Amino acid sequence: MSWIDLIGFGEQGRGGILLWAMGMTLAVTAASLCIGAALGAVVAAAKLSASRPARWLGDAYTTVFRGAPELLIIYLVYFGGSQAVTAVGRWLNYEGFLGLPSFLAGAVAVGLISGAYQAEVYRGAYQAVSRGELDAARSIGMGTLLRLRRILVPQILRFSLPGLGNVWQLSLKDSTLVSVTGLAELMRTSQIAAGSTKQYFLFFIVGGALYLVLTTLSDRVFNFAERRVARSFRHGLGRH
């Protein structure tokens, strides 16, 4: 069988499976980015807090999850989470092992790592917001929630977009490690196809090429978003 047939969409081709795995990689990366966004916002607020214990907790989180090996975190979440779920099951009189779903474990693990990096992105974006705008908003009686909605959130998102693009690419690469949980994402699917056909070089090259497609398209999307946000802010300043 030729290499074109192997990566094609015929009866014995692996093209459809690889595209499905590519979609799974995007899904787990997107889920982890959302989890990381929520965690990163909380951790960034803690690091910017006037409370010293909150700052210590925020610093501890970013130090641990940026410093520990990504594979170790995935193992801890997957196996530790499965052990915790099994313990709860036994407490409810259920006998047997309860494994944590691979997708959930992968998304949470990569999300924990992503949250540590996103926290620093949001913290830097917050510090880039002009203090004069916030002082002016306070002087006209604008409340905390209104300042957050009208001034802080839009500008933090604007300043954080380049950093979030880098975090997305990092999470996309970290998703390859989720294959150790058994999730059929792009890396694991390429490995299975290579093993079943003995065409290791072919399928690893194809897998790498598909990852390059994902990273290239991601760059285009984030660059487009940055241009649109910058244009909207210029138009807003022009109207004022």
Buried (B, 14 or more C-beta within 10 A) or exposed (E): EEBEBBBBEEEEBBBEBBBBBBEBBBBBBBBBBEBBBEBBBBBBBBBBEEEEEBBEBBBEBBEEBEEBEBEEBBBBBBBEBBBEBBEEBEEEEEEEEBBBBBBBBBBBBBBBBBBBBBBBBBBBBBEEBEEEBBEEBEEEEBEEEEBEEEBBEBBBBBBBBBBBBEBBBBBBBBBBBBBBBBBBBBBBBBBBBBEEBEBEEBBBBBBEEBBEEBBEEBEEEBEEBBEEBEEEEEEEEEEE
